[in-house]
């Protein structure tokens, strides 16, 4: 068990949870770039980790908001089979990173969801645009480097 994977997973999950809880961005839009940036995972591994982590996010939301039932009903049947395909097709996913990432997501999402309601809709929209643009620029830069 590599301590760097645990700490990195907690940190990445915490950041992903904060962004997800605060801005409503799904974990795939935040976690994949963070896993590549902070933990140095390759694209397929980052996507597989993100899919497995997303299985737990609706369950966490169910504990906090009763309206999240529709999220769990739609997300679990779609996400779990996709995550399983990554494993079936040979992606070697670091399970300790996935578990620590999930813990970070639970904590970060829970904390920031309560703060998001205190921020004006226009400010949240601006933060969302900045977050998505930053992630897109980072992923484009990483792709460009690989060419």
N, C-alpha and C positions, 0 to 999 in steps of 0.2 A: 504494500500500500504506500503510494507516494504522497507525502504531505503536501507537495506542491499542487497535486491534482485536487486534493480536498480543499485547500485554501483557495485555489483558483476557481474551483466549482462554486464554493460559497460566495466568493466575490462576484463572479460572473452572474450567478443566480440572483444575488442581492441587487446588483445593478439592473439586471433584466426585470426583476420583480418590481423594482422602484419605477422604472420606465413604463412597464406594463400596467401597474396599478395606478400610476399618476396620469398617464396619457391614453391608456386603453390600447396600446400597441400590442399586438400578439407577440408571444415570445419568439416566434420564428423571425420576425422582422428586427428583433433586437439581439436575440441570443446567438444566431448564426454569426453575425459580424463580430460580436464580442468573443465568441469561442475561437474564431480565427485570430482576432487581434490579441486578446489577453492570454489565451492558452496555446496558440499556435497550432490548432487542429486544422486538418485539411477540410476542404469544402464538404465532402461526403460525410465524414465523421461528424462535423459540426451540425449538418442537417439531421443526421440520425439522432444525435444527442438531443437536439431541439425537439424533434418529434416525440421522443420518449418523455421529455420534460413536460411537453404540452398536454400529455395524458392526465397529469396531476393538477394542472391549473384549473380546469372546470370543477374538480372536486373541492379545491380550496375555495373557489368562488361560491360553491353551494353552501359552504359552512358560514359564509358571510352575508350573502344576499339571496333571498328566496327566488328572485326573478332570474337568477343565473341557471335555473333548471334547464331552460332551452339551450343554453350554451353547452351544458354537459351532455344533453341528448344529441346535439349535432356534432360536437367536437370529438367525443370519445369514439363513436363508430368510424369516423373518418381518420383520426390521427393514429389510433392504435394499429390498424392494419398497415398503414404506411410505415410506421416505425418498425413493425415486424419485418417488412420487406427489406429494409436496410440490413437487418441481421441475417435474414435468409440469403441475401445476395453477397454475404461475406464481409460486410463492414464490421470491423473490430471496434466496438464501442467501449470506452472506458467506464465501466459501471460505477466506480467510486466517484468519478466526476459527475455522472448523471445523478446519483443520489445526493451529493453535496449541492449540486445545482438546484435540485428540487427544493431542498431545505432553504437555500437562499431565495428562491422564487416565492415560497410560502411567506417568508418573513417580509421581503421587500414589497410584494403585492399587497399584503395586508396593511402594512404601514402607510403606503402611499395612496391607496384607494380612499382612505379616510381624509387625506389632505387635498385630494383632487377636487372635492366638492367645495372647498374654500377658495378656489382660484377662479377668476372670471373665465367664461367660455372663450373670449377672444385671446386671452393670454395662453390658455391651454392649447388652442388651435395653433398659435405661433410656435409654442414649444414642440408640438407634434410635427409641424413642418420642418423645424430645425433638426429634430431628431431623425426624421426619415431622410432628409437631405444629407445629413452627416453620414448616416449609415450607407446611403447610396454612393456617396463620394468615396468612402473608405473601400467598399466592395469593388467599385470600378478601378480604383488605384491598385488593389490586390490583383485583380484580373489582368490589368495592363502589365504589371510586373511579371506575370507568368507567361506572357507572350514572348 
